[in-house]
Amino acid sequence: MQQEVVLAMLAKEPSHGYQLRARLRDALGPLGEAMNAGHIYVTLTRLEKAGLLAVERSAGGADRPDRKVYTLTPDGQQRVAEWIAEVSWPRPDLAEFHLKLIAAASGGLADPLAIVDAQRRELLRRLRDTQLAAMAEPDGSNAALLLEGIALRLQADLRWLEACEKNWTKRRNGS
C-alpha cells in the first residue's frame, strides 16, 4: 500500500489504526477487503519514524488497553499536498510477463503461443472477477471507479496478447 494513501486518509481527521483500516475498506470496497491489517500498522510505524505522523495515546478504559491515535505532522501534510498535486502517470514498464515471453521465445524454451494462451486465460479470469466485483458495487462509488480502471488495464493487456499472438502466428507461417 502506498504510504501517501494512508497519509491522505489521515488528512481529514486523526484516527486509530482500526478506524483508518475501516475507512480504507469503505473507500476501496472489495479492493480494501484484501488489505492486511498488519501491513497498515507497519506503514503507520514507518510514517511515524519518518516524521510524517505523530502518535498520541487515548485512554482505553477498564476493558481495553490504551489506543494510539495517529495525526499528520506538518511534514505529513506537506507530503499529502505534494502527492495530490503530482500529475505524473506511472511510466509504462515491461512487466515480468513481457520479459518472460520474449526470453522463452528467443531461447526456444517454450512455444510463445502456448505462453500467450495461458496468460490470456489468467487475464480473462481476473477480468471476470473484477467485473463481478464492480457489478456488486453501487453505481458511482469510489470502489466501482477503481474496479473499472483495473478492468480497462486488463482489457489493454488482453489486446497486447492478441498482437503477440498475431506476431508469432505470422512468424510460424513464414509470412
C-alpha positions in Angstrom: 0.0 0.0 0.0 1.3 3.4 -0.9 2.2 5.4 2.2 0.6 8.5 0.6 -2.8 6.9 0.6 -2.6 6.3 4.4 -1.4 9.9 4.9 -4.3 11.2 2.8 -6.8 9.2 4.7 -5.5 10.8 7.9 -5.6 14.3 6.5 -9.3 14.7 7.3 -9.0 13.7 10.9 -6.8 11.8 13.3 -7.6 8.1 13.6 -6.9 4.9 15.5 -5.4 2.3 13.3 -8.6 0.2 13.2 -10.6 3.3 12.2 -8.2 4.0 9.4 -8.4 0.4 8.2 -12.2 0.7 8.2 -12.2 3.9 6.2 -9.8 2.4 3.7 -12.0 -0.6 3.4 -15.1 1.6 2.9 -13.3 3.8 0.3 -11.8 0.9 -1.7 -14.7 -1.6 -1.5 -13.6 -5.2 -2.4 -10.1 -4.0 -3.0 -9.9 -2.9 0.6 -11.2 -6.2 1.9 -7.9 -7.9 1.0 -5.9 -5.4 3.0 -3.8 -6.9 5.7 -4.3 -5.1 9.0 -0.7 -5.8 9.9 0.5 -4.0 6.8 -1.4 -0.9 7.7 0.2 -0.9 11.2 3.7 -1.4 9.7 3.0 1.5 7.3 1.9 3.7 10.2 5.0 2.9 12.1 7.2 3.7 9.1 5.4 7.0 8.6 5.8 7.9 12.3 9.6 7.1 12.2 9.8 9.3 9.0 8.3 12.2 11.0 5.1 12.3 8.9 2.8 11.2 11.7 2.5 12.0 15.4 1.1 9.4 17.8 -0.9 10.1 20.9 -2.3 7.7 23.3 -6.0 7.7 24.1 -7.4 6.2 27.3 -8.7 2.8 26.6 -10.9 2.2 29.6 -11.1 -0.7 32.0 -11.9 -3.3 29.4 -9.4 -2.4 26.7 -5.8 -1.0 26.6 -4.8 2.5 25.6 -5.0 3.0 21.8 -2.8 5.0 19.5 -4.3 8.0 17.7 -2.4 8.9 14.5 -2.2 12.5 13.4 -0.4 14.2 10.4 2.5 16.3 11.3 3.2 19.5 9.2 5.7 17.4 7.1 2.9 14.8 6.6 0.5 17.4 5.5 3.1 18.7 3.1 3.7 15.2 1.7 0.0 14.8 1.1 -0.3 18.1 -0.7 2.7 17.3 -2.9 1.2 13.9 -3.7 -2.2 15.3 -4.6 -0.6 18.0 -6.8 1.6 15.5 -8.6 0.4 15.0 -12.2 2.8 12.3 -13.5 1.4 9.0 -14.6 3.4 5.8 -14.0 5.6 5.2 -16.9 4.9 2.1 -18.9 7.3 -0.6 -17.8 8.0 -4.0 -19.1 6.2 -6.4 -16.8 7.8 -9.7 -15.9 5.4 -11.5 -18.2 6.6 -9.4 -21.2 10.2 -10.3 -20.5 9.4 -14.0 -19.9 7.6 -14.2 -23.2 10.5 -12.7 -25.2 13.1 -14.7 -23.4 11.2 -18.0 -23.8 10.6 -17.3 -27.5 14.1 -16.2 -28.2 15.7 -19.1 -26.4 13.4 -21.7 -27.8 12.4 -22.6 -24.2 8.7 -22.7 -24.8 6.1 -22.1 -27.5 5.2 -18.4 -27.3 1.7 -19.1 -28.5 1.2 -21.5 -25.5 2.5 -18.9 -23.1 0.2 -16.2 -24.6 -2.8 -18.6 -24.3 -2.0 -19.5 -20.7 -1.7 -15.8 -19.8 -4.9 -14.9 -21.7 -6.8 -17.5 -19.6 -5.4 -15.9 -16.4 -6.2 -12.4 -17.5 -9.8 -13.4 -18.5 -10.2 -14.9 -15.1 -9.0 -11.8 -13.4 -11.2 -9.6 -15.7 -14.3 -11.7 -14.9 -13.6 -11.4 -11.1 -13.1 -7.7 -11.4 -16.3 -7.2 -13.4 -18.3 -9.3 -10.9 -16.9 -7.2 -8.1 -17.7 -4.0 -9.9 -21.3 -5.1 -10.5 -21.7 -5.6 -6.8 -20.7 -2.0 -6.0 -23.2 0.9 -6.1 -23.1 3.0 -9.2 -20.8 5.9 -8.9 -18.9 4.6 -5.8 -15.2 5.0 -5.4 -14.7 1.3 -5.4 -16.6 0.9 -8.7 -14.4 3.5 -10.3 -11.2 1.8 -9.1 -12.5 -1.6 -10.4 -13.3 0.0 -13.8 -9.7 1.1 -14.0 -8.5 -2.4 -13.2 -10.8 -3.8 -15.9 -9.6 -1.4 -18.5 -6.0 -2.2 -17.8 -6.7 -5.9 -18.1 -8.5 -5.3 -21.4 -5.5 -3.5 -22.7 -3.2 -6.3 -21.7 -5.6 -8.7 -23.5 -5.3 -6.6 -26.6 -1.5 -6.7 -26.3 -1.7 -10.5 -26.1 -3.7 -10.5 -29.3 -0.9 -8.6 -31.0 1.7 -11.1 -29.7 -0.4 -14.0 -31.0 -0.6 -12.4 -34.4 3.2 -11.7 -34.4 4.1 -15.3 -33.6 1.5 -16.8 -35.8 2.9 -14.8 -38.8 6.4 -16.0 -37.9 5.3 -19.6 -37.7 3.6 -19.4 -41.0 6.7 -17.7 -42.5 5.0 -14.5 -43.7 
